[in-house]
Amino acid sequence: MVLQECKLIEIQVQTIEALLHETIDLYNIVRQVLRHICKCHDKKSRYMLSKSNFIQVIKNTPLISIDLIIENEEGKILLGKRVNEPAKNEWFVPGGRVFKDESLDTAFTRTTTSEIGITLKRDEVKFYGLYEHFYKNNVFNDNFSTHYIVLTHKFKVNEKDVKLNNQHEEYQWFTINKILKNSNVNKYTKDYFL
């Protein structure tokens, strides 16, 4: 009888230990998620400039950006119709700026995650080339130009894995021939395929 009670107590202790481990695992997951949220918020706050400071940056220096040439299984390229100047209402490849104090690797991963919902590392894709884009206007007005230094990368994705954001009015997959012939595709996007 004492032996049975000991085995029963041992089983109860093992059950409590298992529950405790699950609770600790859950606690660690929640803690990691909260740290990630705080870290992202802190980074975003640190990287974001006030409008007046950003205007001065655009007015006086080139912006560094990352463009993404994203190809689906059929060899079509993803383009988005821009909602902001410069190049508003033109079809353009997804991409984004590199923020102050942000490494190129971090900027690339942030850009792929925010633009297409797929987290990629820069060393997992092909560096396509270094380009320059010149616009007579800027995101705020027509009073001065915008100059971009663009690090362009190319990679293939499974189209069903892409989760698009609201940075563009709409998105479409284009053949290269359609990109080159469509008058609404931005000239700098066309340059990637000439």
N, C-alpha and C positions, 0 to 999 in steps of 0.2 A: 504494500500500500504506500509506504514512504517512497519507494522507488518510482511508482506511478506518479505521485505528486511532484517528485523532483523532475521527471520528464515533462509533465504538464507545465511546471514553472519554467523549465528550459525552453519549451516551445513558445510560451508567452514572452519570455525575454527576447527570443529571436524575432518574434513578430514586432515587438516594440522597437528593437534595433532597426529592423527593416523600415518601419514607419519613420523612425528618426532620420535614417539616411535619405529617404524620399523627401522629407521635410527640409533637410539641409540642402539637398540638390535643388529643390524648388526655390528655396531662399537664395541660393547662389545665382540661379537663373534670373530671378527678379532683380537682384542686386546688379548683375551685369547689364541688364536692360536699362535700369535706371541710370547707371554710370554712363552707358552709351548715349542715352537721351541728353543727359547733362553735358557730356563731352561734345556732342554735336551742336547743342545750343551755344555752348561757350565758344566753339570754333566759329560757328556762323556769326555770332556777335562780334568776334574778334576780326573776322574777315570783312564784314560789311562796312562800307564807308557811308558817311552821310551824303545826301544828294549834292550838297555844295562841294564837298571834297571830291566826289566822283566826277563832277563836272570839270573840276580843275585837272584831274588826272586825264580825262579824255581829251581835254583841250591842249595839254602840254606834253603828253607822252603816248607812245603806242600801248595798246592793250595786248596782253598775251592770252591766246585762247586755244582751245582744243576742238577740232572738228572731227566728227565721226562718220566715216563712210561705212554704212552698215548694209551688208548684203544678205538677202534671204536665200532659201534653198533653190529658188529659181534663177538666181543671179540678178534679181532686181534690187535697186537701191532705195533706202528709206529717205524720204524728204518730208519736211514740214513746211507749211505755209506760215511765214513769220507774222507775229502780231505787233512787234515793236520795230521802230527804226533803229539802226539803218536797215534798209532792204525790207521794209514792211510790205506785206502782201506778196512777197516773192517766195518761191520754193527754195529751200536751203537744207543742207544736211544738218542733223542735230549737232549740238556742241555747247560749249560754255567757256566762260572766262576762267583764268587762273587767278586765285585770290592772293593777296599779300601774305607772306609767310606760309604759303601752302606749297608743299612739294609738288612736282609734276605728277608723281605717282598718285598722291592723294587727290589732286585735281582730276586726274583721269578717272579714278574709281568713283569719285563723287559725281562726275559728269555722266558716266555710263549709268550709274544707279538712278540719278534724278531724271535723265532724259529718256531712258528706255526700260528702267526697272530691272536691269541685269547688272550685277556687280562683277566687274572685270578688273584685272590688273593690267597695267601698261605692258608688262613683259609677256602677256598672253596674246597680244595682237601684233599686227604688222604696222610699223611706222611707215607712213605713206609719203611724207615729205613736209618741208617747211615752206609756207606760203605767206604772202602779204596781201591784205585786203585794204583798200582805200575807199572811203565813203565821204561825200561832200557834206553830209549831215551827221547827226548823232541821235542817241536815244531820246534826248530832251528837246532839241530844237534844230533849226537850220543855220545857226550862227557860226558854227565851226565844224570841222571835219572829225572823222574817226579813222584811226589807223590801227589795224590789227596785225600782229605777228601770230601766225596760225600753225600749230603743230597738228598735222592731220594724221589720223590713224584709220586703218581699214581692218574689218573683221566680218566674219559670217555669223549669223544667228539663226536659230529656229524661230520663224515668224510668230508662232504661238506663244513663245516665251517673252515676247516684247510687251511691256506695259507702259504706254505712252503717257506723258504728262500734259499740262495745259500751256506749255510754252509756245505752241503753234496753234493756229486756228483749226487746221486739219492736217492729217498725215496721209501719204500715199506711197506705194511702192512703184518705182519707175524703172523701166528698162533704160540702159545707157543711151540708146538711140532716142528715146522719148525725152530724156534729160537734155540732150544736145539740140533737139528740134523745138522744144517748148519755150516760147518767148517769156513765160512767167518764171522760168527757172533762173535764179541769180547767176550772173556771169562767173562769179568765183566758184560756184558749185560746178558749173560746166567745165571750168579749167581743170578740175580734178580728173576729167575723163577725155581730155584732148591729147 
